[in-house]
C-alpha cells in the first residue's frame, strides 16, 4: 500500500528556514554529503519513533509549496496511472543517485504531489 514517505519544505533562504524549524520543533536538520542548500529533517512520532522523512531546500519558482511524496514500487506505472486518471506528470522521472527516483505530478484539482521509488542502486547517467 502506498503512503507518504517524504515531504519537502521549500524556502527562499534555506539557512534561515533551517534555523526557524530547528528552533520551532527541536528537530535535527542536516545537509547530506554533496548537496548544497538542501537539508534532511529528522522526524519522529510523539513517542520518538522514526517517522516520515523530510527535506528543506531552495524554492525554484514562486508557486512552489510544500510537497508530499508518496512511495510507490514502480514510478513508471504510477506516472501512467496519474495521467489515465486525469492528473498530469509535470516533471519527468528524475534520478537521485544512491537513493531512488522521483517525479512531480498534479492531481485532478491542481494540487502538486510527488511519487518516490526507493532504489539504492539508482545512478544518474552522464
N, C-alpha and C positions, 0 to 999 in steps of 0.2 A: 504494500500500500504506500502511496506517495505521501510525503509530509514536508513541511518547511524544514530545510536543513541549514539554511544560511540567510542572513539579511545583510544588506549594505546600507550604511548611512552615508550620504554624500555631503560635502562641505566645500565652501569657498576657501576656507582656511583649515585644512585638516589638523594642523598642530593646535589651533585654538579649539576646535571641536573635540579633539582628543583630551585636552585639559578639562573641558567642560564635562564630558561624560565620565571621565575618571573621578572627578570631584563629586559629581551628582550621584553616581551609583556605586562608587568604590570598586570599580572593576579594573583589572589589569588590561591595558591596551598597548600592544607592542607590534612593531613592524616586522614582518617576516623577512628573511635574508633576500636581498636583491630587489626589493620592491620599495621604491621611493614614494613618499606621500600616500602609502596605504598601510593600514594597521589592522591587526586582528583583535577582536574584542573577546575577552574571556567571559563567558556567561555561565550561569548556573540557575537551578531552581531554588525554591525557598529553603530546601534542606542542604543546599550546597552541592548537589549532584550536577555533573556536566550537563549542559543543555545545548540549545541551538547555537551554532557558530555565528559570529558576527564580524563585520568588517566596517572600516571607516576610510573613505578615500575622497579624492578630489572630484568636485562636481564638474562634469564635462559639458553640460548645457543647462541653461536657466530652468528648463522644465523638469529636470531630473530630480526625483524624490527618493525616499527610502524604498528599496526594492527587496521583496522576499523571493527566495529561490526554493523551488520545490524539487526534491530529489527524485530522480527517475532512473530506471535501469537502462533505457535506450533513448538518448536525446533525439535521434533522428525520427524514431517512431512517434514520440510525443510532439515534436515540431509539426509533423504531418497532421496529427490529430488536432492540434491547435487550429490549423488552417481549415481542416474539414469541418470543424465545429463553429466556424465564423470568426475566429480570432486571427491574429496576424503575427508572424515572426518578423520582428523589426531589426534583429541582429543575427547574422548567421552564426553557426556553431563556432565558438572560439576555444582554443586550447589554452589551458592553464597548466604549463609543464609541471609534471610531478604531482598534480592534484586531480585534474579531470577536465571536463568540458562544460561550457555554459552557452546559453542563448537567451536573448531577451524577447519577450512577447507582449502583445496587447490582448486582453480578453475582449469579449463582445461589448463591454461597457467602456472600453478605452483605458482600463487600468493596466499598469505595467507590472509584469512579474517575470521572474527568470526560471529557467529549467537548469538543473545541475545534474551531471552524471559523474560520479566518482570514478577515477581511473589513475592510480598512482603511476602507471606506465605511460601516461599521456605525454607526448613530446611535440613541441611546436616545430613544424617543418620549416627549414630555412630555404 
